């Protein structure tokens, strides 16, 4: 254990929790937008929200400001495990393959990012299920976080806690496979253009651009994942493909991009917040490749 660098695990977990708290209302709006309009579900058939801002305002007005943080407890627990394991294993995997950061290649980063994302998201899946249900159902879910975990296990078994885990892994692979190259290409062109150097602002702008690419690529998977995790049992959707086809047929192709704007808007601030953490060798802006974050 003396050879294991614990700093990426600790700093990654703390930064992930901070970012989660700072962007949670946007994530809640994304979830509400993604579950509404389901023709086969009476509870979510109505189109209640016209967009992200309308959703946040209506939820705050009708359900109270506390409702904007409904599901924050399992979300923080998710980041305490998911964020910690993801960033820590990402750095550890890279050091297993190459000794020095300057020797890293795009292929190395993609491979390590996919592996760390799949492992961490699979472990943290139960907290994701509860978070999404509390976000979607609001005040309907009562009781403590542990009590709700137990209820899901009693009613749906172990499969209920790991519902949508394959989608979570697929989303992680898609996002990292898109965000990593786009981040690198954007940063490279910004620096080579001569208009911007290797500065904080370059990293921020690159984060927003790669976030746009990641949101475009992953949003359909995210919509299906949200709806699968939110349903109890298998009454409406029999599987991933069935959910995708039903959504497309009954609501149109653009239904797969519900919640796109908050999804993208959340990625930029999330990456920026997480970027400010001590790195392995300095206490200034970390260059921990936050584009490896698989949301």
C-alpha positions as CSV (number, residue, x, y, z in Angstrom):
1,X,0.0,0.0,0.0
2,X,3.0,2.3,0.5
3,X,3.4,2.5,-3.3
4,X,-0.2,3.5,-3.9
5,X,-0.8,7.2,-4.5
6,X,-3.9,7.9,-2.5
7,X,-4.1,11.6,-3.4
8,X,-6.1,11.1,-6.7
9,X,-8.7,9.0,-4.8
10,X,-9.2,11.5,-2.0
11,X,-9.0,14.7,-4.1
12,X,-11.1,13.1,-6.9
13,X,-13.8,12.1,-4.4
14,X,-14.0,15.4,-2.7
15,X,-14.0,17.3,-6.0
16,X,-16.8,15.1,-7.4
17,X,-19.0,15.6,-4.3
18,X,-18.4,19.4,-4.5
19,X,-19.3,19.4,-8.2
20,X,-22.4,17.3,-7.6
21,X,-23.8,19.7,-5.0
22,X,-23.0,22.7,-7.3
23,X,-24.8,21.3,-10.4
24,X,-27.5,19.1,-8.8
25,X,-30.6,21.3,-9.7
26,X,-29.6,21.1,-13.3
27,X,-29.3,17.4,-13.1
28,X,-32.7,17.1,-11.5
29,X,-34.2,19.2,-14.3
30,X,-32.6,16.9,-16.8
31,X,-34.1,13.8,-15.2
32,X,-37.6,15.4,-15.0
33,X,-37.4,16.3,-18.7
34,X,-36.2,12.8,-19.7
35,X,-39.0,10.9,-17.9
36,X,-41.9,13.1,-19.0
37,X,-44.0,12.3,-22.1
38,X,-44.0,8.5,-21.8
39,X,-47.1,7.5,-23.7
40,X,-47.3,4.1,-22.0
41,X,-47.0,5.5,-18.5
42,X,-50.0,7.4,-17.1
43,X,-47.9,8.9,-14.3
44,X,-45.4,10.5,-16.7
45,X,-47.5,11.0,-19.8
46,X,-48.1,14.7,-19.2
47,X,-45.6,17.3,-20.5
48,X,-45.2,19.4,-17.4
49,X,-41.9,21.2,-18.2
50,X,-41.1,23.2,-21.4
51,X,-37.4,23.3,-20.7
52,X,-34.7,23.4,-18.0
53,X,-35.4,26.9,-16.6
54,X,-39.2,26.2,-16.6
55,X,-38.6,22.9,-14.8
56,X,-36.4,24.4,-12.1
57,X,-38.9,27.3,-11.5
58,X,-42.0,25.1,-11.5
59,X,-40.4,22.5,-9.2
60,X,-39.3,25.2,-6.8
61,X,-42.7,26.9,-6.9
62,X,-44.9,23.8,-6.5
63,X,-42.7,21.5,-4.5
64,X,-40.5,23.9,-2.6
65,X,-36.8,24.8,-2.9
66,X,-35.8,21.7,-1.1
67,X,-37.3,19.6,-3.9
68,X,-34.5,20.9,-6.2
69,X,-32.1,18.8,-4.1
70,X,-34.4,15.7,-3.9
71,X,-32.0,12.8,-4.2
72,X,-28.9,14.7,-3.1
73,X,-28.0,12.1,-0.4
74,X,-27.6,9.1,-2.7
75,X,-26.0,11.4,-5.3
76,X,-23.3,12.4,-2.8
77,X,-22.9,8.8,-1.8
78,X,-22.6,7.9,-5.5
79,X,-19.8,10.5,-6.0
80,X,-18.1,9.4,-2.8
81,X,-17.7,5.9,-4.4
82,X,-18.0,6.6,-8.1
83,X,-15.9,9.7,-8.3
84,X,-13.3,8.4,-5.9
85,X,-12.8,5.1,-7.6
86,X,-13.0,6.5,-11.1
87,X,-10.4,9.2,-10.8
88,X,-8.2,7.2,-8.5
89,X,-8.2,4.1,-10.8
90,X,-7.8,6.2,-13.9
91,X,-4.6,7.7,-12.6
92,X,-3.4,4.3,-11.2
93,X,-4.1,2.5,-14.6
94,X,-2.1,5.1,-16.4
95,X,0.9,4.7,-14.1
96,X,0.7,1.0,-14.6
97,X,1.1,1.5,-18.4
98,X,3.4,4.4,-18.5
99,X,5.8,5.8,-15.9
100,X,5.7,9.5,-16.9
101,X,2.7,11.7,-17.8
102,X,4.6,13.0,-20.9
103,X,4.7,9.4,-22.2
104,X,0.9,9.1,-22.3
105,X,-0.9,8.7,-25.6
106,X,-4.5,9.2,-26.6
107,X,-5.0,5.4,-26.8
108,X,-3.6,5.0,-23.2
109,X,-6.0,7.7,-21.8
110,X,-9.0,6.3,-23.7
111,X,-8.3,2.7,-22.5
112,X,-7.7,3.8,-18.9
113,X,-10.7,6.1,-19.0
114,X,-13.1,3.4,-20.2
115,X,-11.9,0.8,-17.7
116,X,-12.1,3.2,-14.7
117,X,-15.5,4.4,-15.8
118,X,-17.0,0.9,-16.3
119,X,-15.6,-0.3,-13.0
120,X,-16.7,2.7,-10.9
121,X,-20.1,3.1,-12.5
122,X,-20.9,-0.6,-12.0
123,X,-20.0,-0.4,-8.3
124,X,-22.0,2.8,-7.7
125,X,-25.1,1.7,-9.7
126,X,-27.5,1.2,-6.8
127,X,-27.0,4.8,-5.7
128,X,-27.7,6.0,-9.2
129,X,-31.0,4.1,-9.3
130,X,-32.2,5.6,-6.1
131,X,-31.0,9.1,-7.1
132,X,-32.9,9.0,-10.3
133,X,-36.1,7.7,-8.7
134,X,-36.0,10.4,-6.0
135,X,-35.4,13.1,-8.7
136,X,-38.2,11.8,-10.9
137,X,-40.7,11.1,-8.2
138,X,-39.9,13.9,-5.8
139,X,-42.0,13.9,-2.6
140,X,-43.6,10.6,-3.5
141,X,-40.6,8.7,-2.1
142,X,-40.6,8.9,1.7
143,X,-38.2,7.6,4.3
144,X,-34.5,7.5,4.7
145,X,-31.9,6.7,2.1
146,X,-31.1,3.3,3.6
147,X,-34.8,2.5,4.0
148,X,-35.4,3.1,0.3
149,X,-32.4,1.0,-0.6
150,X,-33.9,-1.8,1.4
151,X,-37.4,-1.3,-0.2
152,X,-35.9,-1.6,-3.7
153,X,-34.1,-4.8,-2.7
154,X,-37.2,-6.3,-1.1
155,X,-39.5,-5.4,-4.0
156,X,-37.2,-5.9,-7.0
157,X,-34.2,-7.9,-5.7
158,X,-30.6,-7.5,-6.5
159,X,-31.5,-6.8,-10.2
160,X,-33.4,-3.8,-9.1
161,X,-30.4,-2.2,-7.5
162,X,-28.3,-2.9,-10.6
163,X,-31.0,-2.0,-13.1
164,X,-29.5,-0.2,-16.1
165,X,-25.9,-1.0,-15.2
166,X,-25.1,-2.1,-18.8
167,X,-26.4,1.3,-20.0
168,X,-24.3,3.1,-17.5
169,X,-21.2,1.2,-18.7
170,X,-22.1,1.9,-22.3
171,X,-22.6,5.6,-21.6
172,X,-19.2,5.7,-19.8
173,X,-17.5,4.2,-22.9
174,X,-19.3,6.5,-25.3
175,X,-18.6,9.7,-23.4
176,X,-14.9,9.0,-22.8
177,X,-14.4,7.8,-26.3
178,X,-15.8,11.1,-27.6
179,X,-14.8,13.6,-25.0
180,X,-11.1,12.6,-24.8
181,X,-10.3,13.2,-28.5
182,X,-12.5,16.3,-28.8
183,X,-10.9,17.8,-25.6
184,X,-7.4,17.2,-27.0
185,X,-8.1,18.4,-30.5
186,X,-9.9,21.6,-29.2
187,X,-7.1,22.4,-26.8
188,X,-4.5,21.8,-29.5
189,X,-6.1,24.1,-32.0
190,X,-6.7,26.8,-29.5
191,X,-3.0,26.8,-28.5
192,X,-1.7,26.5,-32.0
193,X,-3.9,29.3,-33.2
194,X,-1.9,31.7,-31.1
195,X,-5.0,33.3,-29.7
196,X,-4.9,31.4,-26.4
197,X,-2.0,29.8,-24.6
198,X,-2.0,26.8,-22.3
199,X,-4.0,28.6,-19.7
200,X,-6.9,28.0,-17.4
201,X,-9.3,29.6,-19.9
202,X,-8.1,27.2,-22.6
203,X,-9.0,24.2,-20.4
204,X,-12.4,25.7,-19.5
205,X,-13.3,26.3,-23.2
206,X,-12.1,22.8,-24.2
207,X,-14.2,21.4,-21.4
208,X,-17.4,23.0,-22.7
209,X,-16.7,21.9,-26.3
210,X,-15.9,18.3,-25.3
211,X,-19.0,18.4,-23.1
212,X,-21.1,19.3,-26.1
213,X,-19.7,16.4,-28.1
214,X,-20.2,14.1,-25.2
215,X,-23.8,15.2,-24.7
216,X,-24.6,14.7,-28.4
217,X,-23.2,11.2,-28.4
218,X,-24.5,10.0,-25.0
219,X,-27.9,11.7,-24.6
220,X,-30.0,8.9,-26.2
221,X,-28.4,6.3,-24.0
222,X,-28.9,8.6,-21.0
223,X,-32.6,9.0,-21.7
224,X,-33.1,5.2,-22.0
225,X,-31.0,4.7,-18.8
226,X,-33.0,7.2,-16.8
227,X,-36.3,5.6,-17.9
228,X,-35.2,2.1,-17.2
229,X,-33.9,3.0,-13.7
230,X,-37.0,4.9,-12.8
231,X,-39.5,2.1,-13.6
232,X,-40.4,-0.4,-11.0
233,X,-40.3,-4.0,-12.2
234,X,-40.7,-4.4,-15.9
235,X,-44.2,-3.3,-16.5
236,X,-43.5,-0.8,-19.3
237,X,-40.2,-1.6,-20.8
238,X,-39.0,-5.2,-21.2
239,X,-35.4,-4.2,-21.9
240,X,-33.0,-1.6,-23.3
241,X,-33.9,-2.1,-26.9
242,X,-37.7,-2.1,-26.1
243,X,-37.3,1.2,-24.3
244,X,-35.4,2.8,-27.1
245,X,-37.9,1.6,-29.8
246,X,-41.0,2.5,-27.7
247,X,-39.6,6.0,-27.0
248,X,-38.7,6.6,-30.7
249,X,-42.1,5.3,-32.1
250,X,-44.4,7.0,-29.6
251,X,-42.6,10.3,-29.0
252,X,-40.4,10.7,-32.1
253,X,-36.6,10.6,-32.6
254,X,-36.0,13.9,-30.8
255,X,-37.4,12.4,-27.6
256,X,-34.0,10.7,-27.3
257,X,-32.6,14.1,-26.8
258,X,-34.8,15.2,-24.0
259,X,-32.8,17.0,-21.3
260,X,-30.0,17.7,-23.8
261,X,-29.4,21.3,-22.8
262,X,-29.1,20.7,-19.0
263,X,-27.0,17.6,-19.8
264,X,-24.6,19.7,-21.8
265,X,-24.8,22.8,-19.5
266,X,-24.0,20.5,-16.5
267,X,-20.9,19.0,-18.1
268,X,-19.0,22.3,-18.3
269,X,-19.4,23.6,-14.7
270,X,-18.9,20.0,-13.4
271,X,-15.5,19.7,-15.2
272,X,-14.5,23.2,-14.1
273,X,-15.4,22.6,-10.4
274,X,-13.6,19.3,-10.4
275,X,-10.5,20.8,-12.1
276,X,-9.7,22.9,-9.1
277,X,-8.1,20.3,-6.8
278,X,-4.5,19.6,-5.8
279,X,-2.7,17.5,-8.4
280,X,0.0,14.9,-7.8
281,X,2.8,17.4,-7.9
282,X,1.3,20.9,-7.4
283,X,-1.4,22.7,-5.5
284,X,-2.4,24.8,-8.5
285,X,-4.9,23.9,-11.2
286,X,-4.9,20.1,-11.7
287,X,-4.3,18.6,-15.1
288,X,-5.9,15.3,-14.2
289,X,-7.7,15.0,-17.6
290,X,-11.2,15.7,-16.3
291,X,-12.5,14.8,-19.7
292,X,-12.1,11.3,-18.4
293,X,-15.2,12.0,-16.3
294,X,-18.0,9.7,-17.5
295,X,-21.3,11.2,-16.5
